[in-house]
Amino acid sequence: MCVIGWNGAECILEFSRTEKRFYIIAHELDQNKFHVIELFRSQANKLLRVCESDLEKVMRLLDFK
């Protein structure tokens, strides 16, 4: 479980990938909502490179709009 965004939403996160896509799925517990970010693998690889392959750093970049 982690806290995301300026409003401090408690979420459960899942990172998954297919051959061509990378997904970040967040289940916002208070609102019972799901948020999905879908990236091409090349986009995700760039993001992970910037975050030094640390998924915790990726989590800190997330915010809900």
Backbone as XML, in Angstrom:
<?xml version="1.0"?>
<chain id="A" units="angstrom">
  <residue number="1" name="MET">
    <atom name="N" x="0.851" y="-1.163" z="0.000"/>
    <atom name="CA" x="0.000" y="0.000" z="0.000"/>
    <atom name="C" x="0.903" y="1.234" z="0.000"/>
  </residue>
  <residue number="2" name="CYS">
    <atom name="N" x="0.439" y="2.298" z="-0.693"/>
    <atom name="CA" x="1.209" y="3.535" z="-0.731"/>
    <atom name="C" x="0.254" y="4.720" z="-0.772"/>
  </residue>
  <residue number="3" name="VAL">
    <atom name="N" x="0.794" y="5.889" z="-0.588"/>
    <atom name="CA" x="0.031" y="7.134" z="-0.629"/>
    <atom name="C" x="0.448" y="7.887" z="-1.881"/>
  </residue>
  <residue number="4" name="ILE">
    <atom name="N" x="-0.550" y="8.326" z="-2.665"/>
    <atom name="CA" x="-0.282" y="8.974" z="-3.946"/>
    <atom name="C" x="-0.947" y="10.343" z="-3.992"/>
  </residue>
  <residue number="5" name="GLY">
    <atom name="N" x="-0.218" y="11.301" z="-4.553"/>
    <atom name="CA" x="-0.787" y="12.603" z="-4.877"/>
    <atom name="C" x="-0.866" y="13.571" z="-3.719"/>
  </residue>
  <residue number="6" name="TRP">
    <atom name="N" x="-1.297" y="14.784" z="-4.077"/>
    <atom name="CA" x="-1.371" y="15.865" z="-3.097"/>
    <atom name="C" x="-2.451" y="15.619" z="-2.061"/>
  </residue>
  <residue number="7" name="ASN">
    <atom name="N" x="-3.487" y="14.837" z="-2.406"/>
    <atom name="CA" x="-4.573" y="14.578" z="-1.455"/>
    <atom name="C" x="-4.300" y="13.363" z="-0.575"/>
  </residue>
  <residue number="8" name="GLY">
    <atom name="N" x="-3.172" y="12.701" z="-0.781"/>
    <atom name="CA" x="-2.784" y="11.574" z="0.064"/>
    <atom name="C" x="-3.672" y="10.359" z="-0.083"/>
  </residue>
  <residue number="9" name="ALA">
    <atom name="N" x="-4.052" y="10.016" z="-1.299"/>
    <atom name="CA" x="-4.921" y="8.868" z="-1.550"/>
    <atom name="C" x="-4.171" y="7.566" z="-1.266"/>
  </residue>
  <residue number="10" name="GLU">
    <atom name="N" x="-4.765" y="6.722" z="-0.429"/>
    <atom name="CA" x="-4.178" y="5.421" z="-0.142"/>
    <atom name="C" x="-4.522" y="4.471" z="-1.275"/>
  </residue>
  <residue number="11" name="CYS">
    <atom name="N" x="-3.506" y="3.832" z="-1.830"/>
    <atom name="CA" x="-3.699" y="2.984" z="-3.003"/>
    <atom name="C" x="-2.922" y="1.688" z="-2.893"/>
  </residue>
  <residue number="12" name="ILE">
    <atom name="N" x="-3.411" y="0.712" z="-3.628"/>
    <atom name="CA" x="-2.663" y="-0.506" z="-3.879"/>
    <atom name="C" x="-2.248" y="-0.429" z="-5.339"/>
  </residue>
  <residue number="13" name="LEU">
    <atom name="N" x="-0.961" y="-0.588" z="-5.605"/>
    <atom name="CA" x="-0.433" y="-0.471" z="-6.964"/>
    <atom name="C" x="-0.022" y="-1.820" z="-7.513"/>
  </residue>
  <residue number="14" name="GLU">
    <atom name="N" x="-0.203" y="-1.957" z="-8.818"/>
    <atom name="CA" x="0.274" y="-3.136" z="-9.532"/>
    <atom name="C" x="0.999" y="-2.667" z="-10.781"/>
  </residue>
  <residue number="15" name="PHE">
    <atom name="N" x="2.160" y="-3.221" z="-11.010"/>
    <atom name="CA" x="2.919" y="-2.962" z="-12.230"/>
    <atom name="C" x="2.905" y="-4.260" z="-13.023"/>
  </residue>
  <residue number="16" name="SER">
    <atom name="N" x="2.542" y="-4.177" z="-14.293"/>
    <atom name="CA" x="2.582" y="-5.373" z="-15.129"/>
    <atom name="C" x="2.997" y="-4.992" z="-16.541"/>
  </residue>
  <residue number="17" name="ARG">
    <atom name="N" x="3.395" y="-6.006" z="-17.301"/>
    <atom name="CA" x="3.849" y="-5.730" z="-18.649"/>
    <atom name="C" x="3.501" y="-6.891" z="-19.566"/>
  </residue>
  <residue number="18" name="THR">
    <atom name="N" x="3.357" y="-6.542" z="-20.812"/>
    <atom name="CA" x="3.200" y="-7.528" z="-21.863"/>
    <atom name="C" x="4.381" y="-7.335" z="-22.807"/>
  </residue>
  <residue number="19" name="GLU">
    <atom name="N" x="4.331" y="-7.988" z="-23.923"/>
    <atom name="CA" x="5.431" y="-7.878" z="-24.870"/>
    <atom name="C" x="5.607" y="-6.445" z="-25.370"/>
  </residue>
  <residue number="20" name="LYS">
    <atom name="N" x="4.496" y="-5.706" z="-25.545"/>
    <atom name="CA" x="4.575" y="-4.364" z="-26.131"/>
    <atom name="C" x="4.101" y="-3.251" z="-25.209"/>
  </residue>
  <residue number="21" name="ARG">
    <atom name="N" x="3.491" y="-3.585" z="-24.087"/>
    <atom name="CA" x="2.908" y="-2.570" z="-23.201"/>
    <atom name="C" x="3.384" y="-2.733" z="-21.765"/>
  </residue>
  <residue number="22" name="PHE">
    <atom name="N" x="3.259" y="-1.619" z="-21.011"/>
    <atom name="CA" x="3.568" y="-1.589" z="-19.580"/>
    <atom name="C" x="2.386" y="-0.918" z="-18.898"/>
  </residue>
  <residue number="23" name="TYR">
    <atom name="N" x="1.886" y="-1.507" z="-17.837"/>
    <atom name="CA" x="0.693" y="-0.993" z="-17.156"/>
    <atom name="C" x="1.002" y="-0.674" z="-15.702"/>
  </residue>
  <residue number="24" name="ILE">
    <atom name="N" x="0.428" y="0.427" z="-15.243"/>
    <atom name="CA" x="0.427" y="0.768" z="-13.815"/>
    <atom name="C" x="-1.038" y="0.869" z="-13.432"/>
  </residue>
  <residue number="25" name="ILE">
    <atom name="N" x="-1.470" y="0.017" z="-12.500"/>
    <atom name="CA" x="-2.860" y="0.005" z="-12.057"/>
    <atom name="C" x="-2.877" y="0.393" z="-10.587"/>
  </residue>
  <residue number="26" name="ALA">
    <atom name="N" x="-3.689" y="1.396" z="-10.273"/>
    <atom name="CA" x="-3.808" y="1.856" z="-8.885"/>
    <atom name="C" x="-5.254" y="1.685" z="-8.433"/>
  </residue>
  <residue number="27" name="HIS">
    <atom name="N" x="-5.444" y="1.003" z="-7.319"/>
    <atom name="CA" x="-6.769" y="0.879" z="-6.713"/>
    <atom name="C" x="-6.825" y="1.861" z="-5.558"/>
  </residue>
  <residue number="28" name="GLU">
    <atom name="N" x="-7.599" y="2.922" z="-5.736"/>
    <atom name="CA" x="-7.747" y="3.960" z="-4.711"/>
    <atom name="C" x="-8.748" y="3.448" z="-3.678"/>
  </residue>
  <residue number="29" name="LEU">
    <atom name="N" x="-8.282" y="3.156" z="-2.476"/>
    <atom name="CA" x="-9.090" y="2.473" z="-1.475"/>
    <atom name="C" x="-10.245" y="3.320" z="-0.950"/>
  </residue>
  <residue number="30" name="ASP">
    <atom name="N" x="-10.023" y="4.607" z="-0.678"/>
    <atom name="CA" x="-11.074" y="5.458" z="-0.110"/>
    <atom name="C" x="-12.245" y="5.644" z="-1.072"/>
  </residue>
  <residue number="31" name="GLN">
    <atom name="N" x="-11.953" y="5.807" z="-2.350"/>
    <atom name="CA" x="-12.977" y="6.085" z="-3.363"/>
    <atom name="C" x="-13.437" y="4.820" z="-4.081"/>
  </residue>
  <residue number="32" name="ASN">
    <atom name="N" x="-12.767" y="3.697" z="-3.841"/>
    <atom name="CA" x="-13.025" y="2.441" z="-4.547"/>
    <atom name="C" x="-12.982" y="2.642" z="-6.064"/>
  </residue>
  <residue number="33" name="LYS">
    <atom name="N" x="-11.929" y="3.347" z="-6.525"/>
    <atom name="CA" x="-11.718" y="3.630" z="-7.940"/>
    <atom name="C" x="-10.448" y="2.938" z="-8.409"/>
  </residue>
  <residue number="34" name="PHE">
    <atom name="N" x="-10.422" y="2.658" z="-9.711"/>
    <atom name="CA" x="-9.222" y="2.131" z="-10.344"/>
    <atom name="C" x="-8.695" y="3.152" z="-11.332"/>
  </residue>
  <residue number="35" name="HIS">
    <atom name="N" x="-7.390" y="3.335" z="-11.352"/>
    <atom name="CA" x="-6.724" y="4.218" z="-12.305"/>
    <atom name="C" x="-5.725" y="3.348" z="-13.066"/>
  </residue>
  <residue number="36" name="VAL">
    <atom name="N" x="-5.714" y="3.509" z="-14.388"/>
    <atom name="CA" x="-4.828" y="2.703" z="-15.218"/>
    <atom name="C" x="-3.980" y="3.616" z="-16.087"/>
  </residue>
  <residue number="37" name="ILE">
    <atom name="N" x="-2.688" y="3.368" z="-16.082"/>
    <atom name="CA" x="-1.761" y="4.060" z="-16.978"/>
    <atom name="C" x="-1.200" y="2.994" z="-17.906"/>
  </residue>
  <residue number="38" name="GLU">
    <atom name="N" x="-1.351" y="3.222" z="-19.199"/>
    <atom name="CA" x="-0.861" y="2.287" z="-20.202"/>
    <atom name="C" x="0.232" y="2.974" z="-21.010"/>
  </residue>
  <residue number="39" name="LEU">
    <atom name="N" x="1.400" y="2.361" z="-21.046"/>
    <atom name="CA" x="2.539" y="2.907" z="-21.781"/>
    <atom name="C" x="3.056" y="1.862" z="-22.757"/>
  </residue>
  <residue number="40" name="PHE">
    <atom name="N" x="3.651" y="2.328" z="-23.850"/>
    <atom name="CA" x="4.406" y="1.416" z="-24.684"/>
    <atom name="C" x="5.652" y="1.029" z="-23.907"/>
  </residue>
  <residue number="41" name="ARG">
    <atom name="N" x="6.188" y="-0.151" z="-24.170"/>
    <atom name="CA" x="7.369" y="-0.612" z="-23.441"/>
    <atom name="C" x="8.538" y="0.358" z="-23.589"/>
  </residue>
  <residue number="42" name="SER">
    <atom name="N" x="8.691" y="0.973" z="-24.768"/>
    <atom name="CA" x="9.796" y="1.929" z="-24.953"/>
    <atom name="C" x="9.625" y="3.140" z="-24.041"/>
  </residue>
  <residue number="43" name="GLN">
    <atom name="N" x="8.392" y="3.609" z="-23.863"/>
    <atom name="CA" x="8.132" y="4.725" z="-22.949"/>
    <atom name="C" x="8.446" y="4.313" z="-21.512"/>
  </residue>
  <residue number="44" name="ALA">
    <atom name="N" x="7.989" y="3.131" z="-21.139"/>
    <atom name="CA" x="8.206" y="2.639" z="-19.777"/>
    <atom name="C" x="9.692" y="2.450" z="-19.504"/>
  </residue>
  <residue number="45" name="ASN">
    <atom name="N" x="10.428" y="1.953" z="-20.488"/>
    <atom name="CA" x="11.865" y="1.758" z="-20.306"/>
    <atom name="C" x="12.574" y="3.084" z="-20.058"/>
  </residue>
  <residue number="46" name="LYS">
    <atom name="N" x="12.151" y="4.144" z="-20.757"/>
    <atom name="CA" x="12.735" y="5.470" z="-20.529"/>
    <atom name="C" x="12.423" y="5.952" z="-19.116"/>
  </residue>
  <residue number="47" name="LEU">
    <atom name="N" x="11.173" y="5.773" z="-18.699"/>
    <atom name="CA" x="10.768" y="6.180" z="-17.357"/>
    <atom name="C" x="11.566" y="5.420" z="-16.300"/>
  </residue>
  <residue number="48" name="LEU">
    <atom name="N" x="11.704" y="4.127" z="-16.479"/>
    <atom name="CA" x="12.459" y="3.322" z="-15.518"/>
    <atom name="C" x="13.940" y="3.685" z="-15.508"/>
  </residue>
  <residue number="49" name="ARG">
    <atom name="N" x="14.474" y="4.029" z="-16.665"/>
    <atom name="CA" x="15.882" y="4.445" z="-16.733"/>
    <atom name="C" x="16.088" y="5.723" z="-15.918"/>
  </residue>
  <residue number="50" name="VAL">
    <atom name="N" x="15.170" y="6.677" z="-16.069"/>
    <atom name="CA" x="15.259" y="7.935" z="-15.309"/>
    <atom name="C" x="15.152" y="7.674" z="-13.808"/>
  </residue>
  <residue number="51" name="CYS">
    <atom name="N" x="14.325" y="6.708" z="-13.444"/>
    <atom name="CA" x="14.123" y="6.376" z="-12.028"/>
    <atom name="C" x="15.078" y="5.289" z="-11.541"/>
  </residue>
  <residue number="52" name="GLU">
    <atom name="N" x="16.099" y="5.009" z="-12.308"/>
    <atom name="CA" x="17.128" y="4.036" z="-11.939"/>
    <atom name="C" x="16.538" y="2.654" z="-11.645"/>
  </residue>
  <residue number="53" name="SER">
    <atom name="N" x="15.501" y="2.279" z="-12.399"/>
    <atom name="CA" x="14.802" y="0.984" z="-12.270"/>
    <atom name="C" x="14.220" y="0.764" z="-10.877"/>
  </residue>
  <residue number="54" name="ASP">
    <atom name="N" x="13.937" y="1.835" z="-10.174"/>
    <atom name="CA" x="13.379" y="1.768" z="-8.827"/>
    <atom name="C" x="11.880" y="2.085" z="-8.904"/>
  </residue>
  <residue number="55" name="LEU">
    <atom name="N" x="11.039" y="1.067" z="-8.705"/>
    <atom name="CA" x="9.592" y="1.269" z="-8.812"/>
    <atom name="C" x="9.061" y="2.209" z="-7.731"/>
  </residue>
  <residue number="56" name="GLU">
    <atom name="N" x="9.739" y="2.275" z="-6.605"/>
    <atom name="CA" x="9.325" y="3.207" z="-5.558"/>
    <atom name="C" x="9.455" y="4.654" z="-6.033"/>
  </residue>
  <residue number="57" name="LYS">
    <atom name="N" x="10.502" y="4.946" z="-6.804"/>
    <atom name="CA" x="10.662" y="6.287" z="-7.370"/>
    <atom name="C" x="9.562" y="6.576" z="-8.380"/>
  </residue>
  <residue number="58" name="VAL">
    <atom name="N" x="9.182" y="5.575" z="-9.148"/>
    <atom name="CA" x="8.067" y="5.745" z="-10.096"/>
    <atom name="C" x="6.795" y="6.061" z="-9.331"/>
  </residue>
  <residue number="59" name="MET">
    <atom name="N" x="6.551" y="5.372" z="-8.220"/>
    <atom name="CA" x="5.349" y="5.610" z="-7.414"/>
    <atom name="C" x="5.288" y="7.043" z="-6.916"/>
  </residue>
  <residue number="60" name="ARG">
    <atom name="N" x="6.442" y="7.599" z="-6.533"/>
    <atom name="CA" x="6.458" y="8.978" z="-6.023"/>
    <atom name="C" x="6.109" y="10.002" z="-7.099"/>
  </residue>
  <residue number="61" name="LEU">
    <atom name="N" x="6.262" y="9.627" z="-8.360"/>
    <atom name="CA" x="5.938" y="10.539" z="-9.466"/>
    <atom name="C" x="4.451" y="10.552" z="-9.803"/>
  </residue>
  <residue number="62" name="LEU">
    <atom name="N" x="3.704" y="9.582" z="-9.326"/>
    <atom name="CA" x="2.296" y="9.463" z="-9.686"/>
    <atom name="C" x="1.443" y="10.494" z="-8.964"/>
  </residue>
  <residue number="63" name="ASP">
    <atom name="N" x="0.407" y="10.938" z="-9.670"/>
    <atom name="CA" x="-0.564" y="11.872" z="-9.091"/>
    <atom name="C" x="-1.871" y="11.709" z="-9.856"/>
  </residue>
  <residue number="64" name="PHE">
    <atom name="N" x="-2.986" y="11.837" z="-9.175"/>
    <atom name="CA" x="-4.300" y="11.739" z="-9.817"/>
    <atom name="C" x="-4.812" y="13.128" z="-10.148"/>
  </residue>
  <residue number="65" name="LYS">
    <atom name="N" x="-5.384" y="13.277" z="-11.317"/>
    <atom name="CA" x="-5.967" y="14.567" z="-11.736"/>
    <atom name="C" x="-7.467" y="14.444" z="-11.835"/>
  </residue>
</chain>
